[in-house]
């Protein structure tokens, strides 16, 4: 008996069917059967199914003699199912890599519940991907099982059949089946969830729900949408037959009203001539099933009036929105005039040479190089007033105690930025921030560049998707100083940003904690991450891919990687900051972290702690490798898509030829490097020494102090051992600083 029976009904999906079945049959977990149901499809779907069945014994095909619709096709597949669990997969959707293994593991962990609910992502025909907005409900449900009564919010998830698996004997015991018509998921999903005695969740994207440009049944203009009324009649009949479920009537009554009004409001569902009839039928159903004494929610009171009143309300709503829009425009214009007057007053005030404004990673807090400079200034130059720009009050609430801050765009922000003598940032300031004569902008960057940046992206159309290079350069025109950690960076930044700034060989302030870090620092970092004593810690830090929309590609099966490392190893994963939310986190990382298979360190605010905790870095093309080299610990470059990455984004040198350690081109090679111990052999040491000599030249542990003393205070301060003397600023900047009375060095 297989673990899963995957039922795939097919009707006019020939263009998507290969991708659907390939995603299923390529799963690492293989204990399943596929029951593919050809619902008398007029295209080539049936022939495609037969081809798959001929080459894979797990595929069985049912050719129905007539078209019966999606629900009844699923019923036909269920009658042939022999698996422990039923999984309904539509023929135009796909199963995420590793999904069946994750589902099987979660079922075993939760004691084979009646229903397991997992996450999904919508994939759009134009290439976009969007994770389920209510995914947090899956994580909040915890590791145990529950009933719908214990967690009613589970019913707020998309009420479809394909984001769950169902224990087959539970389904057979209750006689659940799909009715004919549209919205057939409704009278299946509500009864199933309300009847289940054990429900579990899996916080992982297991299915990609294809959003077709055309051809989606529920997006077709048709009278078939009237079927929704019959489907809710079936739901209410089910509840009526089970007195213990009577308490759910108010919830179902509200959901029915909301669902029907949503259909009515969409322009592509009902013919205009049928909308009045649909409204009247909905209102009748709403009155018929209204629980005694239950209050009608405000949004559903329109169903208590007539069709004419509903239409009038719609017109009034549109008119109100138009008035609100015009009012907002007027207020925005008035506010703009006030801001211009206020800003005009602010810029007439003298600059404050002791006011330093900081920001990092698009105003996300006290982080990176700016954070290191800020902390050093507090230590050695307390007379300087440091103010941080944060993007919102939520970010402000996470700042360390005592950090002065302003919210981006606020009046306080405009006052502070109008008077500041110094600006320190690792991202360009907003275009609305005008550089006043005499102010000094220090740009720290975000690491040593491997991939093309700024003006060099003009030669890589695929790599600059969504990047406005001319605007980027206009903002960089405000820079006075560009911090560099090595000669390579100095040359690249002056080429990529053809602007009038001065390169300063300071080293990277954020790396000061890494230079010469001892065992005590590493042990403290491991304790913060909860890593067992004595474990070898492998840090995997992949970067984003510009050659795919969204930037995320699963290059490694993380569960397999963690297992292959062995019980005395801990795998720590840190995604690129741009992938820290949304789809990338839902592909299994959060669930593997919850189960203790690995440590997800993506949200750790200080990447330096993550680096200190590890024994070896496995990365592809992430700039973290240049920082990590300061620890003088082994690095492995996993470059299985190097040719594609280099062709799409462009790189300044071949990291596979000038690597900081061994290079793997396949997962098998990577696993062998780690299992054999070659990751820390003499060749690894030799390659790392050459890499460090080139890219860690100016990092001596005093970079932050050098920035504070030389650039903020104007003091003499010695160069690092490998850095040549920093050239004096251009003549215009010398005059600007002299005007402020600041010594020029």
N, C-alpha and C positions, 0 to 999 in steps of 0.2 A: 504494500500500500504506500503510495507516494505521500510526501508531506503536504504538497500543494496540488490542487487541481486548478489550473489557470484557464479560465473560460474566455474565449476571444470571439465574440460575434462580429461578423463581417458583412458589410453592405456598402458597396461603392467606395471602397478605401484602397483600391489597388495601388495608388500612388504612394501610400504610406505603409502598406502592409509589410514590405520587406524590412523596413526600419523597425517596426513594432516587433516582429518575430525575432529578428536578429538581436535586439536588445534583451529579449527574454532567453533565448537559447545560449547567449554568450555569458550568462550569469555564472559566477564561480560556484554557486550552490546549485546542484544538479538534481536534487530529489524532488522532481515535480513532473506532472503530465500536462500537456497542452491539449485542450479540447477546443478546436477551432470550428466555428459554426458558420457555414456559408448560407446566409439568409437569402438564398435565391438571388444573389447579387448579379446584376446585368453586365457588370464589367468583368475583368479577368481575376477577380479576387479568389474565386474557387480554384482556378488553375494554379495560382500562386500557393495556396494552401496545400494542394496536392504535391507540389514540388518540395515543399518543406517536409511533408510527411514522408516522402520517399527517401529523404536523406537523414532524417532524425526520428528514431523510433518513439521518442517521447511525444510526438505530434500525432493526434488523431483528428480526422476531419469528418464533420457531419454536413452533408449536403441536403438542405431542407427542400422538399418538393415545391413549396410555395413561400413567398415572402410573408413573414409573420410579424415583423417588427422587432425592435431591440429587446424588449422585455421577454417575449416568448422565445426568442433565439437563446437568451440566457437560460431560460427554463429547460430548453432542450439540452443544453450543455450540462446543466446540473444533474439531469437524469443519468448521465453517463459518467459522472464524476466518482472517483474512488479515493481521492486524497483526504487527508485529515482536515485540511482547510480549503475553502473556496476563495479564489482571487479572480475578480472580474476585471478584464483588461479590454478596453475598446481598441479596435483595429487601427486607429490613427494615433494612439498614444504610445509612449515608450516607457520601459522600466529602467530606472537609474542603475548604473553599475553598482554591484554589490548589494542591491536592495534585498534580494531574496535571502541572502545570508544574514543580513541585519534583521529581517523580519523573523526568520527562523530562530535566531539567537534570542530575540526579545520574547517570542512565544515561550521558549524554554525557561527563560528567566522569570516570566510572570505566571508560570504554571498552566499553560494552555488555556487562556481565557476564551470566553465565547466570541468576543470581537476584539480585534486589534486595529486601532486607528493610527494611520501614519500620515506623513506630510506629503505635499505635492508642490510642484511649481508649474506655472503657466508658461508655455513656450510659444512665442508668437511667430507668425509666418515671416516677419521681417528680421528675425534673429534675436529679438529681445527675450529675456527671461525674468519672471517675477515670482518670488516666493509667496506662498499663502500668507496673507496679512495677519491671520490669527494663529500662526505657528506657535506663539508663546503659550497657548493653552495646552499644547502637547507636552511641553516641558514642565509646566506648572502642575500637571496631573501626577507627577512623581513616578516612582518605580513600581508601585504596587498596582492592584486592580481596584475597581470601583464600579458603582452602578450609576445610571443616569440621574437617579434621585440624589446621589451623593455629590455628583458634579454635573449639574444641569447645563453648565456652560459648554459641555461637549456637543450639545445640540446647536450651538452657534456656528460650528464648523460647517463647511459646505456639505449639504445633505445629498451626497451622491453615493453611488455604490462602490466606485473604484478606488476610494482612499481608505479602504478597510479590507481585512481578511476575516472570514467567518468560519468558525468550527462547524464542520459539515453535519455532525450529529445533532448539534444545537439547531441548525436550520431545519433539518428533517423532523426533529421532535416537534417544532412549532408549525411545521407545514408552510414555511415562508415561500412565496413565489412572486414573480413579477406579473403585473396585470398588462393588458394591451394599452396602446396609446402613448402619447407624449407624457413626459414627467413621471415615467414609471419608477424612477428612483424614490419618489416621495413615499408611496405606500409600502415600500420595502424598508427604507432606512429608519423612519420613525418607529415602526413596530419592532424592528430588530433591536435598536438601541434601548427602547423602553422595556423590552423583554429580557435583555441580557443581564445575567447575574454577575458576570465578571467582564469588565472592559479594561483594556490596557492601551497605552499610547506609545508611539515611537517617534521621537523628535528627530526625524530624518526624512529628507526628500526621497521618496521611493518611486514616484511616478511623475512623468512629464506630461502634463495635460495640454495637448496641442490646441492652440487657438487658430482655427482655420480662417483664412480671409473670406472665403465663401464656402457654403456647403454644410455648415453646422446646422443640424436639424432645429435646434431651439432658437436659432437666429433667422429662421425662414419665416416670411410673412405667410400666415396660413390660419384657417379656422381650427386647425388641429390644437391650437393653444387652449381652446375651450376644454380640452381633456383635463386640465389642471383641476377643474371643479370636481370631476368624477374621482380623481386620485385622492383629493382630500376627503371626499365622502367615504372612501375606503379606509382612510386613516381613522376617521371618527367612528366608523363602524367597528374597527378593531378595538378601539378604546372602550366603546360601549359594551363589547363582549367580555371585557375583563374589568370588573368593578374596582380592582385594586389600582387601576390606572386612571381612575376618574379625576384625580388631582392634576393630571396633565392637560385637561381640556382648555383652561385659560391660555396656556402656553401655545397649544396647537391652534387655537382660535386666532390668536394674534399672528402667529407665523403664516397661517393661511391668508389672512387679510393683507399682510405685507407682501407676500409672494404674488398674489393676484394683482395688487396695485403696481408692483414692479413690472409685471408683464404689460399691463395697460399703459404704463408711462413710456415704454420703449417704442421708438418709432418703427422698428423693423419686425414687430411681432404680429400685429393684427391689422387686417385691412381697415382703413378708416371707417368704412360703412358698418363694420362689426363691433366697433369699440363701445357704442352705447349698449348693445346687447350684452357684451362681456361685463360691463360695469353692473348692469341690472342683475345678471346671474350671480356675480360676486356678492352683491349686496344681499340678495336672497339667501345665499349660503351663509353669509356672515350673521344674519338675523336668526336663521334656523338653528345654528350651532352655538349661539352666544350663551355662555354659562349664566345661570341665574345669579343676579346680584353683582356680576363682574363689571367693573368700570371699563369703558372703552378707551383705549389709549388715544391721546390727542391726534396722532398721525392717522388714525383709522376712522375718525369721526365723519370723514367725508362719505363713508359708506352708509351713514344714517340718512343722508339726503338723496336727492335724485341726480340723474345724469346731467341735467342742465346746471344744477348747483355745482357739481364737480367740475364741469367745463368752465364755469365762471370763476371758480377758485383757481383753476389752472391759469386762466388769463390774468387774473389778479396777481397771482404769484409771479408770472413773467413780468408784468408791469412793475411790481414791487422790486424785483431784482434789477430791472433797468434803472429805476429811481435810485436804488442803493448803489448801483455801479456809478451813476453820474455823481451821486453825493460823495462817494469815495474818491472819485477823480478830483472833485472840487476841494475836498479836504486835503488831498495829496498836494494839489497845487498851492493851497494856502500854507500847508506845512513846509513846502519847498521854499516859499517866500520867507517864512520865519527863519528857516535854517540858514538861508543865504544871508539874512541880516545878522543872525547870531554868529555865523562863521566869519562874516566881515568884521565884526567886533573882535572875535578871538584872534584873528591873524594880525590885528594891530597891536596886540600885546607882545611884549618882549619874549623871546625864547628863553626857556629855563635850561641852562647848561647842565643842571644836575638831575633833570627829569629824563628817564630812559623808559621807552615804551617797548614792550616785548610781545611777541606772538610766536606760536609754533604750530605747524601742521594745521593750517587754516583755523586757528583760534581754538585749539582743543585742550589747552592747558599748559602747565609748566613742564615742558618736555624738550627733548633733543638738545641741540647746541644752545639755543636761546636759554633753555632752563639751566644748563650748566653755567653759562655766563652770569645769569641772574643770581644763582646761589653763590658764586665766587664774589660777585659785587657786594652781596650782603655781608660777606666775611671780611673783605679787605677795603671796601669803600662804602661804609654805611651812610656816608653823606649823600650818596646817590639815591634818588627816589625811583624805585622800579614799579611800573604799573603794567599789568597784563591785560591784553585784549582777549576776551572770550566770546564765543559765538552766541551764547544764550545763558539764561539763569541756571539751567540744569547743569551746564558745564561749570559755571561759577560755584555751584554747591559742592563740586568735587575737588576744588582747589585746596591745597594745604592751608592750615590755619595761618592767618596773618598776611596772606597774599593780597595786596591791593589790586583791584581789577576794575575794568569797565566793560560793558557789553557792546559788541560791535554795533555801530550805527546810532547809539544812544547819545543824548546831549552831553553826557559825561565823556563819552568817547571822543566827540568832536572837540570838546574843550581841551582834553589832554593831548590829542594828536596835533592840535593847532599850536601848542606851546612846547612840545618836547624837543629837547636838543638832540636826542639820539633815538634811533629806531633799530631794533634787533629782531630779525625774523628769518625763518628757513623757508618761507613761502612768500611770494610777492604780496605786497599790501594791495588792498582794493584800489581800483582805478580812481575812485572818488577822493582818495587821500592825496592832496597836493603837497609837493615837497617845498617847504619854505627855504629861502636862502639862509644858509647858516646851519641848518639841521643836517645831521649825519646819519645816513642809512647804512647799516652793516648787514650784509646778507651772508648767512652761514651755510646755505645749501643743505642737502639731506644726505650727504655721503659722496663717496667717490663714484664718478659716472662710468658705467660700462656701456649702457645703451645710449643711443643718440638723444640729445636734448635740444630744446629751443630751436634756434635757426637751422641746426643740422637736420631737424625733422622735415624741413621743406623738401628734402630729397627722399623722404619716406612717407608718401601719402597714407599708407596703411597704419603707420605708427603715430600719426598726428590726429587720428580721429577724435573730434571733440576738442582739439587744442587750437586756440587762436594765437598763432605764433607772433604776428605783428603786435597784438595787444600785450602779449607776454613781454616782448622787447620794450614796448613803451613803458611798462611798469618797471622793468629792470633799469631803465634810464635814470631812475632815482637812486640807484646804488652808489655809494661812495667807496665802500670796501667789500671785497669778496674774499671770504676765508677759504684757504686751501690747506689740505693735509699732505699733499705730495705734488711733485712737478707735473705729473700727468693731469691732475685736476686743474692746475693753473693754466695749462695750455688749452684744455678742453673748454673751460668756462670762458676764456677770452675769445675763443672761436665761436662757441655756441651762443654767447651773449655779446655781440659786437656793440658794446656800450662803453661809456667813459667812466669806468671804475678802476680802482687800484686793487690788485691781488695782494693779499697779505698771507704770508707763510706762517700761520699761527699753529697749525694742527687743528684737529677737531675737538672742540671742548667737551663734547659728550663722551669722548673716548678716554678722557683723563682717568676715569675710574677703572678702565680696563688695563691701562699701561702699568705693568708691575703688580697687577692684582694677585694677592696671595691666596692660600687655601682657606683662610678664614672668611674672605668675601664670598668665595664659591659656596662654602657650607651654609652661610647665611642665606644666600640666594636659593639654594636647594630647599632649605627649610621653609621659605616663604611659598615655594611652589608645591610643597608636600611630597617631595621625592624621597624615597626610602634611602637610608644610609647604605653606602657600599655599592649602589647601582652605578653602572656606566650610563651616562646620559647622552642620548643622541638627539640633537636639535635639528629638526627639518624645517627649513624656511624657504618655501618657494615664492617666486615673484609672480606678477600678473602677466598675462599674455595679451598683447594688443591684436593678435590675429584672430581672436574670437571676441564676439560682443559680450560685454560683461567682464572679460578679463580672466575668468576662472576656468582652468582645465584640470581634471583629476589625472595627474601624471603618475601617481603611486597609489596602490591599494593600501591605505594606512593600517587597516586591521591586519593584513598579511605582513606588512613591514614590521609592525610591533611584535607579532608572533614570531617572525623569523629572527628578530634580535635576541630573543630568549628571555627567560624569567628574571635574569639578573641585570636587565637593561630597562631603562625608561625612555620611551619615545616622547619628546616634547615637540609640538607643532606650533608654529607661528605663521599665520597667513599675512600676506601683504596688507598694510593698513586700508587700502582701498577695497579690500575684499572682506573686511571685518564684520560687515552686516549683510543680511539678505541671503541670496542663493548659496554662496560659497560655504557659509557656515551650516547650511541645512543639508549638505550632501553626506553627512555622516559624522563630521568632526564632533559636534556637540554630543551625540549619542555615545561615541567612543570615549569621550571624556567622562561622561556620566557613569559609564560602566567600568572605569578605571583601566581601560586598555591603553590609554595614552593621556598626556596632559596637554590640554588646549591652552596655550599661552598667548593667544591672539589679543586678548583684552588686557594683558599685563601692561600698565601704563609706561613702565620704564624698560625698554628693550635691553638695556645694559644688564639688568638683573637676569634676564633670560639667557643672555650670552654667558654670564658668569657661572650659571648653574650647569652648563653643559661641558662634556668632554670632547665632543666632536660636532662640527657643523656639517650637515648635508644640505646643500642648496643647489639651485640651478644657476640663475643669473642675478641673484639679489645683491644689492649693494651692501648688505650685511656682512658679506665675506670680507670686505675691506676693513670694516670695524673689528670683526672677529679676529683678524690676523694679528691685532695688537695683543691678544692673549697668548699668542704663540702656541695655539692648540690645533690639532689636525682639522683639515677641511677636505671634504669630498664634493666635487662638482658633478651633479647628475645632469647630463646634457643630452637627454634622449631626443630632444626636438631642436637641437642647436641650429641646424640648417634653416628650419622654418622660422625660428625666432630671429635669427640674424637677418634673414631676408626681409622680414616684415618690419621689425623695429629699427634695425641697424645698430651696430656696435663699434666701439672705438678700437677694439683689438680682439683677437681670438682667444677667449678665455680657456678653450680646450687645449690650446698650444702653450699658453702662458699661465697655467693654472696654479693655484696655491696648494695643490695636493693632487691626489689621484682623481681621474675622470672616469665616470661610468656612462656608457651609452645605452644600456638596457637595465631593466630592474634586476635581471639575473646577475649582471656584473656588479651592480650596487650591493646586492645581498652577499655576494662572494667577498667583496672588499671588506665588509664589516664582519662577516663570519670568520674570515681567515686571519684577521688582525692586520691586514696590509694597510689599513687606513692610517696606521701610526708607525710604519716601517721607516727605514732610512731614506728611501726615495721621497716619502711624504715630507720628512723633515727638510730635505734638501730643497724641494720645490717650494716649501713654505718660507724658507729663509730667503730665497730669491724674490719671492712675492713681497715679503715684508720690507726688504731693502728698497723696493720700488714704491710701494704704496703706503708705508707707515713712516716715511722719512721724517716728517715734521711732528709726529705725535710723540711727545716726551713726557706727558702727564701734567704739563703746565700750560696747556692751550687756553683754558678759560682765564687763568691769571694774566696771560699775555694779552688777551683781548681787553680785559678790564684796564690793565695798567697802560697799555700803549694806545688803545683806541678810545676808551672812555675817559681816562684821566690824563692822557698825553704825556705819560712818563717814559723815561728810558727803561727798556727791559731787554735782557739778552735774548738772542735767537736760540732756537733749539739747535742741537749739535749739527744736524744735517741741513739746516735752512740757511740760505744766504741772507744777507741783510735786506730788510724790507725796504723797497724804494719809497721815497717821499711822495706824498700825494701830488696830483696835478696842480698847476699853479692856481687855478680857479678855486680849488678846495683849500689851498693854503690861505688864500685871501679870505675865504669864508670863515675859516677857523680863527684867523687872526682878528677878524671883525668881532668875534665873540670873546676875544681875550684869552683863547685857549692856546697854550704853547704848541708850536708846530715842531714835530720831530721828524 
